[in-house]
Amino acid sequence: MAVDRWVSTKAGNARVYAVDRSPTAKPLPDENFDMSFPHSHVSGIVVKDTLSSGSVRLLDFALGVVDQASAGIKDQPFDGFIGLGFRGASLNKTILDSLPTFFEFLMPTLKSPTFALDFQSQANNPKGPSMRFGEIDTGRFNGPLASTHIDRSTNRWTAKDITFSIRGERRDESSDMSFDTGGGNHIYAPMSVVTSYYSHIEDIRWSSNLSGFQCTIIIPCDSVLPDLEMHIGNGTARIRKEHMMGDPLTGSADPSWSAGSGKLCIPTLQAGGGPYPGKDCLGLHLVGAPFFQENFVVFNQAEPSISYAPYK
């Protein structure tokens, strides 16, 4: 999770925010923002306004209000970013970097400087995903929480020296990875881990027409995939194989592709960086939704650290 925070004003997203309809909105004079993401961007003005989410209500919270967005952003099923990273110079370098973050606003009112994500799949969690600030629901997970220290110098929740096990064999390579719900339905890992994980798949392809990346991996949806183990801090998180296949490919990424009578899928594990000659990769190692679907996760900004344990 990064420090970037903005809200959409354009129809096509789930909801629309209008500065001129908010009696508490205060545009900051001559302050604009322009945030770039891999193959997408948003830009607009900066305002202070009252922000409400669940039982949380913040006065004079600064955020970007989008008036220009690329197609890749407009197609997403969300209205914006809340920015739960650490304050400081982000990759986008805007005025928002120097202003209090959402969590900094909240911390003086909380019992503890933590927020917890409960993103278990709805089949096992009828109430749906939730986020709790300042408290930990110990009834939601099994066993003690494992933990790892966080390097806040990147302004993200980045853990060092994460390693992987595939089919019971632990890989030697380690990677610094950022925990980010904005990573979507994927885990972006080092190329060597990715190629090892898919080494038994004969019909593996690399797309140059999906999300702007030549590193997007496509495999037949009937492929048999193993679990993925991630060794993080003093514990191990297991991503079960049922969360590793990802979504079916829609549209025609390449008209020459076929999988017989079967379908092609974009699996969960993707390449976050090379070396892979001739491939345009993301360039970041991210831990996205599959990790949060399997684990109750606590973010502690004071230490800082991340703790996790499998759901009950």
N, C-alpha and C positions, 0 to 999 in steps of 0.2 A: 504494500500500500504506500503510495507516494503522498506528497503534501498538496498536490494539485486539487483544487476544488472549484467547481463551476456548476451552473444549472442551465438547462436548455430553455430557449424561448420560442422554439420553432414547432409548428404542428408536425406530426409524424412521429414524435416521441410520445411516451405514455401521457405526459401532462405538459402544460405550458405555464411558464412563469412570466409575468408582465410587470416590469418595473413601474410603469405609469399607473398600474392598478393597485400597487401596494402603498398604503399610506405611511409605512415605516421605512420605505426604501430611501437611501441617501447615496446617490452616485458620488464617487470620489472624483473631483475635478481633474481632468487631463490624465486620468489613469486608465490605461488599456492593458489587455493581456493577450498573449498569443502563445498557445500551448501546442506543441507538436508531439505526436505519438508515432509509432511505426506505421507509416503509410496513411496517417490521418492527422487532422488538426482541428482545433477550435480557437476562436478569437472573439473579442468583444470588449465590454466595459467592466469596471470593477465597482461594486456597490457594497454598502453596509445595510443589513436588513435583519429583521427578526426571523430566526430559523426555528422551526418546530418539527420534531420527529418523535412520535410516541409521546412519552412523558417529558421529553427534553425540550427546553425552550431557551434559546440564546438570543440576547439583545445585541444589536450592532455587530453582527458577525459579517466579516468581509469575505466575499466570494466573487468569482467571475460570472458575468451574465453573457451568454453566448449570442452573438448575432450572425456569426459565420461559422459553418461546420462542414467538414468534408462528408462525402457520402458514407464512408465507413462508420462515422459517428452517428449519422442520422438513422441508420438501419439498426442501431443497437436498442435492446429492450429496457433501457434505463434513461433517467432524466438528467444525470450528471454524476460528478464525483464529490465525495464528502471530504476527502483528504485527511486520512488518519495516520499519515507519516509524521516525521519529525521536522520541526521548523528549521529552515536554513536554505541555502542556495540549491534550488532544484535544477534539473536539466533545462527547464523552460525559463528560469530566471525572470520572474515577474515580481511586482510589488507585493504579491501575496506571500512570497517567501519570507518577508520580514514581519508579517502580521500574525497574531495568535492563531493557532490551528483550532479546529473543532474540539479536539480533546483537551487542549490547553485551557479553553474556555470552561470546560466541564470540571476539570480536576479539583478545583477548590470545593466543589459541592459533593464530592464522592467519598465513600468510606475507604476506598483504596484506589491507587492510580492505575486501574486496569480496565480493559474491556474484553469481553468474551464473545466468541462467535459460535453459535449453535446452528450449523448449516446441514444437519443430517437430512437425508432425503425424506420427502413428505410421507412416503409409505410407512416410515418408522417414526415420524414426528408430525402427527396430524395438525399441530399448531403452526407448522411451517417454520422457515428460517427466522432466527432472531439474533439480536445483539444486545448484550447487557453491559452497562457501564457501572464500575465500582463494586460489583459483586460477582461471585462464582457459584453457579448452581451445581453443587457436588452430586446431585442425584442424576445428572445427565451423562456421566462417564464412568468407565470401569477402572479400578486400580488407582495408583498414585499418578500424578502428572509428571511426565518427563519434561525436561527443560533444556534450553540452550541460550547462551548469551547472544545479544544482538549488537552488531556493529552499526551505530547510528550515523556514521560519517557519510553514508550515501543518502540520508534522509528517508530511507526505506527500512522496512523490518527485514534486515539482511543477516542471515546466519552463516557462519563460516564452516568450512570443512565438512559439508554434508557428503556422505558416500552412499552407495547403492548396492543392493544384492539382487541378483537375477537368477532364478532357478536354484536358489540356495548357495550361490557362489558370490562372495563379496568382492566388489570391484575395488581396485587400489586407488583410482582417481577420486579426488575430492573436489568439491565445488562450493563457492559462495553463492547462496541462492536467496532471493527476496520472496517473502510470503506476501501474496497479493491476490485478493479476490478479483482484481481487474485482470488477472492472468487468464480469465475465462475458464473454459472447460479443459484446460491443458496443464501439463507440467513441462516446462522448457528446460531440458537438461543438457549436459555436455554431449557433443556428437558421439564420443566413444561409448557412452552409456546407451545412447539411442541405437546405435548400430549393433551393439551386443544384444539389446533387448529384442530386436527384430531379426536377428541373424537366422532364425529358423523359418522366416517367411520368404517363400520363393518369389511371390508376385508383389514386391514392394515398389512403390513409385514415388517420385518426387515431383510435386506440382510447381509450375512457374506461374500459375494463373489463379491461385487462391490466396487472398489476403495480401497480395503483393509480394509474397515470399516464395522463393524457389526452394525453400527448405521444408515446405509442408509435405508431410508423409501421408500417403494414401495406401490402404491395404484392403483386401477383400473382407467384407463384414463377417464372413464365416471363419476367419482365421482364429486359431486357438492361441490365446495370449496367456502368459503367466502372471502371477501377482508381482508387484513391484515393492521392494522394501527400501525405505529411506532411513538411514542412520543419522539421526539429528540430535546433537548434544549427548545426553546420557540415556537416550532411549531409541527405539526403532518404531517407525510408523509403517504399517502395511497398507498398500493400496490394492484392494482385491481386484481380480481379473475382470469382474463384472463392471468395474469403473474404468477399465483401461481401453475399451473399444471406441468410445466416443460416439459421434453422430454419423449417420449415413450421408454420403456426398450427394448434394442436390445440384441440378443443372448439369452442364457439360463442361467440366474443367478441361477436358481434352477429348475430342470426338473419336480418337483412335483407341481410347480406353474401353475395356470391357472386362467383366469378370464372369464370363459365361452367362449363366442364368441368375447369378448372384449379384449382390450390390457391393459398392465400394464405400469404405468408411474413412473418416479422419480420426485416427486413434488419439487417445489422451496424451501419450508421451510424444513430444515433439522436440526437435533440435533447437536449442537456444543459442548455439554458437558453433563455429567451425573447430578445427579446420575441415572443410569439405570443398575442394576446388570447384569453382564455377557456381557455387550456391550462395544466394543472398539470404542469410539467416537473421533471426531476430536480434541477436547480439546481447540478449539478457537471459539469465537463468532465473526462472520464476516458478514458484509453487502456487498453483491455482486451485480451482474448485475441487478436484478429486481428493486432495488432502483434507480440505475442510468438510467434505461429505463423509469422510471416514473418522474424523477426529474432532473432539471438542477442543477449542484452541483459546488460550488466554494470552493476551498481550499486556505486558507490564511496562509502562513507560518509565518508571522510576529506576529500575535496575540497569538497563532495560533488558528484557528477556521475553521469550515465547515459551509457554508450557502447553503440553498437549497430552491427550489420552483418548483411546477409542471410545465411541459411544456405547452405552448399554444396549 
